[in-house]
Every structure is written in C-alpha cells, then in structure tokens.
Amino acid sequence: MTTNDNAVLKVSLARFYKAPVGTARPITLATMKNPPAPWQEMGNTSLDQIFQITSTGGEVTGLGSAQNPNLRQSISPRTESFGINLLEWTEDSLKLYYGANSVVLPDGAIEAPTTPVPTEAAFFVALYDGENVAGFYAAKSSIFRSEDVAIADTNSLSALPIKVTALNSQGAASAITIVPPKIDKRAATATATVGSGGVTSVAVVDGGNGYSTAPAVTFAGPGTGAAATATIVGGKVTSISVTTAGTGYSTAPNVTIGAPA
C-alpha cells in the first residue's frame, strides 16, 4: 500500500443532516457539501466535541475442534452510534432530544413525554478537511438523547447531547456507509512576468487542489523555449520556478498548469 497525503483527515468543519428514512446518500462532492432536499441540516453543534463514534457488540468467540482448538472465530453483530451535541434549542432539536412524540404547544413550548419515542431518520455527516470532504451515512437511524443536560457555567454554550444509532434498513447487511475523503480536484493557475525577451518569474494565482505529483507547466505566447517546474505542498501548487527563460517574449505568455491526475 502506497502513501496518499490526500487521504488523511484533519477535520476543520462538520455539518450534520437528517432526512426521511431511506433517503439516498449524497454521492458527489458538490452534493456532499450541499445535500439537496429532503436533507435538512441539524443546526449548530459543539466545537470542543465535534463528533463521537461508539459501538456495541462485536464480541469475538473462538471456535475449535478436538484437533484444532482455534479453528475459527465467530463475531457477534455490532451496532454503530454517533454522538452529537446540539446547541440550538429549537423545536426540531428538542424533539430529537426528548422524543418524536413531544407535544408542541400553541406558544411554541415543548411538552416532554414520559414515554418517549425516538426519531427515525436517515442521517448524514459531512466532515470537511479544507476543500476535501469525508462522511458517514445511515439510511435508517434512531435518534434520541444520550445523556442528561448539564448547564455548568455561564461561559459555555448549553448543549442537547443526542445519540444517532444506525439501524439496518430493509434487511440490508450494512447499517452505515463510510465515505473516504473526496478531493476537490482543481487545476492551479499562474501568471508570468517577462524581461529582456525571456520569462523571468511565474506567480501562482490559485494553487489548485488535489495534486499528488508536480504538474507540468507550459507557456503559450509570442516566444519560445521557456520552461518551469512546479512545487506542491499539501496537494496544492505553492511555487513555480523558471528553469529556462526562453526568447522572443515581447509580452507575458499564457501559463498552463496541468490538472491533478
């Protein structure tokens, strides 16, 4: 297995969505960044504990025979859950926390039921790493409070902690789908400066995104022979060095930088 710098994940932003059970997963990078209806964003969530993933089950049992005591293993079913701290005390958030059968009064107040019913919905989270996005999806999930509300001080935002438990939908073998980081591949752009008929420097305008190897740099204009090499850091073109100035460049040539592979 080779290394892939674009596959690492350093979360800078997270967005959480719910939709009716069975709603299709956002597939493209564009729809992951902006899921279409009926997906609805779940609002502001805590910054210090962005997203927690826990599981239950999955116990391993060794099975053997008289001849081989470690013949094979049996693993019990595993259930995956996601922890989120909702910060908006809206009708939608309060019903996710207290139960789908909470009663909304005419003045907007919420009556919490003594026998709550969890909300069932499709769930999707988009995890941003700069311009790249990873995600988790469940076609069906059960959403309910994970622990009691604690309002400890006047310096912190008060949260409604909820747990989203992924459920098997319509007999599917899998309850969750993990989406590795999708890379927003975009070609870099640059401009050239000329002097004494040759290209003297190239300035990066947009470093692009998604480069795993340095792209080719070419020049088109009233002149010949100019050449340059690009340097990439973190999937972006950070600088371009002129290796051959060329001749006959009376005006700055157009610079073309190869697109990410």
Secondary structure, DSSP 8 states (H G I E B T S, - for coil): ----GGG----SEEEEEEESTT-----SHHHHHS--TT-EE---B-SSS--EEEEEE--EEEE--SS-TTSEEEE--EEEEEEEEE---SHHHHHHHH-TT-EE-TTS-EE--SS---EEEEEEEEEEETTEEEEEEEEEEEEEE-S------SSS---EEEEEEE---TT-S-S-EEEEEE---B--EEEEEEETTEEEEEEEEE--B--SS--EEEEESS-B--EEEEEEETTEEEEEEEEE--B--SS--EEEE----
